Amino acid sequence: MAAELSLKDLQVEVKCPICLDYFTDPVILDCGHNFCRACLHKCWESFLQNRACPQCKEMVTNRSVIQNRQLKKVVELMKKLTQQATGAEEACKKHGAQEPLNLYCLNDQAQICSVCCSSKEHQDHMVLPAEEAVQELKGCFLNLTKTLKKNREEILEHKLKTEKEYQSLLLMQPTMQKVVGLFRGLCRFVSCQEFFLKTKMQEMAAETVKKRNEHMARLLMELSSVDSTIRDMEEKNQQPTCEFLRDANSIMQRVQQKTRKHPEAFSPELIWRIWELYDITPYLECLVSKFKEVLEYGLQLQKANVTLDPDTAHRQLIISEDLKSVRRGERVQNVPNVHSRFDDCRYVLGKMVFISGRHFWDVLVGRKENWALGVARKSVKRKGLIPLDPKVGIWAVAKLGKQYLAMTPPCMSHLPLRGELKRVRVCLNCTGRQVTFFDADRMDLLFTTSITASEDVFLPFFFLPKKAHLTLVP
């Protein structure tokens, strides 16, 4: 009686509330209600509703009507169960009613009788009593249910994280409007540039909204699917032995296919493109008076082809032939002690000189090594002990021991990391007097600082306090 009652309850859940028959091509709305696709459209046409849910009356868009594949599979399973609702056949079809199906073959995943077990077909197979097989499979179901519930929590956490990232990206919109306002105060010379940037900002905003909506829709679908599967498995555990064993393995395989990692909603490339527009603001504020001269150059964030200057490297630092990497050797090299060389600190500068505009370069850093990198003014001291301090003309971030720090003595601030730091992006805004550091793999902002030095000439800066290796990305 309990099995019949459960079957009737299941039948109610898999029937369309409009036609009162099993779902045909079921679709799910944002409100969570399911209908046959044809019934839903027919209802909208018959009652001239403005695309509202027939049950809760919540307004619906075309994009909100999503096929519910999971429910479609459940309906198919329900139909099969209904056909067998008179009770599972306990007797073996091959050997007659006198031979009950009291064994379960793990190899063939099928119920068998004692005569089947002794046949050649199952001679070398692993066979268990039906009750033991039920307990073993229920244990597997329990483990899979725990995995699904954990997966559900991960989806909810990822959903919250996506919304937070979306909100943080929206905070940049007022800055974008400020950029537009600065353009309006310029003469004709900048009118076409204003149109170009305005269009680009709108595209970025639209793309951000689109990415967020698409990702949230996927998460809602996955969440609904996982909830539905959890309910199915919990109900499956209540079924009698024969009904439970009939399709237990197929449900397990379907569940295992659901557990997967979730991609990030906003790609590092999108975040970087948005930040690139945001970074224009300090540049424009300082350049309005001479904007005509540097417009085309300044609005483009230039990727700098940075190389190392061997004439500045401490004698213990070894520069590669292509001038793209530096490592600390065990011995001091026999090199000329020129005026430009650091004689006490294990520092080295880049060759490229930056005077104006906005530039960036990427540096590969060691996972277990100590280092520091950033920007230094050209006139920084070369002899004696030189601290990593903006006061002497060095703006840097560093890894010292297990700590990642912004070098702003006397108080060092920890860098906000979301994972292992492998590649650092240094962004130098000469005219805006600003240096910014990013985790280049995730486009996470690590640290930004203002340049207070009166000098307008800057060079890339690197420090290897212990055995380490830094490489400039081509």
Secondary structure as the mmCIF struct_conf table of DSSP 4:
data_model
#
loop_
_struct_conf.conf_type_id
_struct_conf.id
_struct_conf.beg_label_comp_id
_struct_conf.beg_label_asym_id
_struct_conf.beg_label_seq_id
_struct_conf.end_label_comp_id
_struct_conf.end_label_asym_id
_struct_conf.end_label_seq_id
HELX_RH_AL_P HELX_RH_AL_P1 ALA A 2 GLU A 13
TURN_TY1_P TURN_TY1_P1 VAL A 14 VAL A 14
STRN STRN1 LYS A 15 LYS A 15
TURN_TY1_P TURN_TY1_P2 PRO A 17 CYS A 19
BEND BEND1 ASP A 21 ASP A 21
STRN STRN2 TYR A 22 TYR A 22
BEND BEND2 THR A 24 ASP A 25
STRN STRN3 PRO A 26 ILE A 28
TURN_TY1_P TURN_TY1_P3 ASP A 30 CYS A 31
BEND BEND3 GLY A 32 GLY A 32
STRN STRN4 ASN A 34 CYS A 36
HELX_RH_AL_P HELX_RH_AL_P2 ARG A 37 PHE A 47
TURN_TY1_P TURN_TY1_P4 LEU A 48 LEU A 48
BEND BEND4 ASN A 50 ARG A 51
STRN STRN5 ALA A 52 ALA A 52
TURN_TY1_P TURN_TY1_P5 PRO A 54 CYS A 56
STRN STRN6 MET A 59 MET A 59
HELX_RH_3T_P HELX_RH_3T_P1 ASN A 62 SER A 64
STRN STRN7 ILE A 66 GLN A 67
HELX_RH_AL_P HELX_RH_AL_P3 ARG A 69 GLN A 83
TURN_TY1_P TURN_TY1_P6 GLN A 84 THR A 86
STRN STRN8 ALA A 91 CYS A 92
TURN_TY1_P TURN_TY1_P7 LYS A 93 HIS A 95
STRN STRN9 GLY A 96 PRO A 100
STRN STRN10 LEU A 103 CYS A 105
TURN_TY1_P TURN_TY1_P8 LEU A 106 GLN A 109
STRN STRN11 ALA A 110 ILE A 112
HELX_RH_AL_P HELX_RH_AL_P4 SER A 114 CYS A 117
TURN_TY1_P TURN_TY1_P9 SER A 118 SER A 118
BEND BEND5 SER A 119 SER A 119
HELX_RH_3T_P HELX_RH_3T_P2 LYS A 120 HIS A 122
TURN_TY1_P TURN_TY1_P10 GLN A 123 ASP A 124
BEND BEND6 HIS A 125 HIS A 125
STRN STRN12 VAL A 127 PRO A 129
HELX_RH_AL_P HELX_RH_AL_P5 ALA A 130 LEU A 170
TURN_TY1_P TURN_TY1_P11 LEU A 171 MET A 172
HELX_RH_AL_P HELX_RH_AL_P6 GLN A 173 ARG A 184
TURN_TY1_P TURN_TY1_P12 GLY A 185 GLY A 185
BEND BEND7 LEU A 186 LEU A 186
HELX_RH_3T_P HELX_RH_3T_P3 ARG A 188 VAL A 190
HELX_RH_AL_P HELX_RH_AL_P7 SER A 191 LYS A 236
TURN_TY1_P TURN_TY1_P13 ASN A 237 GLN A 238
BEND BEND8 GLN A 239 GLN A 239
HELX_RH_AL_P HELX_RH_AL_P8 THR A 241 ARG A 246
BEND BEND9 ASP A 247 ASP A 247
HELX_RH_AL_P HELX_RH_AL_P9 ALA A 248 GLN A 256
TURN_TY1_P TURN_TY1_P14 GLN A 257 LYS A 258
BEND BEND10 ALA A 265 PHE A 266
HELX_RH_AL_P HELX_RH_AL_P10 PRO A 268 TYR A 278
TURN_TY1_P TURN_TY1_P15 ASP A 279 ASP A 279
HELX_RH_AL_P HELX_RH_AL_P11 ILE A 280 LEU A 287
HELX_RH_3T_P HELX_RH_3T_P4 VAL A 288 LYS A 290
HELX_RH_AL_P HELX_RH_AL_P12 PHE A 291 GLY A 298
BEND BEND11 LEU A 299 GLN A 300
STRN STRN13 GLN A 302 LYS A 303
STRN STRN14 LEU A 308 LEU A 308
HELX_RH_3T_P HELX_RH_3T_P5 PRO A 310 THR A 312
BEND BEND12 ALA A 313 ALA A 313
TURN_TY1_P TURN_TY1_P16 ARG A 315 GLN A 316
STRN STRN15 LEU A 317 ILE A 319
TURN_TY1_P TURN_TY1_P17 GLU A 321 ASP A 322
BEND BEND13 LEU A 323 LYS A 324
STRN STRN16 SER A 325 ARG A 328
BEND BEND14 GLU A 330 ARG A 331
TURN_TY1_P TURN_TY1_P18 HIS A 339 SER A 340
BEND BEND15 ARG A 341 ARG A 341
BEND BEND16 ASP A 343 CYS A 345
STRN STRN17 TYR A 347 LEU A 349
STRN STRN18 GLY A 350 GLY A 350
BEND BEND17 LYS A 351 LYS A 351
STRN STRN19 PHE A 354 PHE A 354
BEND BEND18 SER A 356 GLY A 357
STRN STRN20 ARG A 358 LEU A 364
BEND BEND19 ARG A 367 LYS A 368
STRN STRN21 TRP A 371 ARG A 377
TURN_TY1_P TURN_TY1_P19 LYS A 378 SER A 379
BEND BEND20 LYS A 383 GLY A 384
BEND BEND21 LEU A 388 LEU A 388
HELX_RH_3T_P HELX_RH_3T_P6 PRO A 390 VAL A 392
TURN_TY1_P TURN_TY1_P20 GLY A 393 GLY A 393
STRN STRN22 ILE A 394 LEU A 400
TURN_TY1_P TURN_TY1_P21 GLY A 401 LYS A 402
STRN STRN23 GLN A 403 ALA A 406
TURN_TY1_P TURN_TY1_P22 PRO A 409 PRO A 410
BEND BEND22 CYS A 411 CYS A 411
HELX_LH_PP_P HELX_LH_PP_P1 MET A 412 MET A 412
STRN STRN24 SER A 413 HIS A 414
HELX_LH_PP_P HELX_LH_PP_P2 LEU A 415 LEU A 415
BEND BEND23 ARG A 418 GLY A 419
STRN STRN25 ARG A 423 ASN A 429
TURN_TY1_P TURN_TY1_P23 CYS A 430 ARG A 433
STRN STRN26 GLN A 434 ASP A 439
TURN_TY1_P TURN_TY1_P24 ALA A 440 MET A 443
STRN STRN27 ASP A 444 SER A 450
BEND BEND24 SER A 454 SER A 454
STRN STRN28 PHE A 458 PHE A 463
BEND BEND25 LYS A 466 LYS A 467
STRN STRN29 HIS A 469 LEU A 472
#
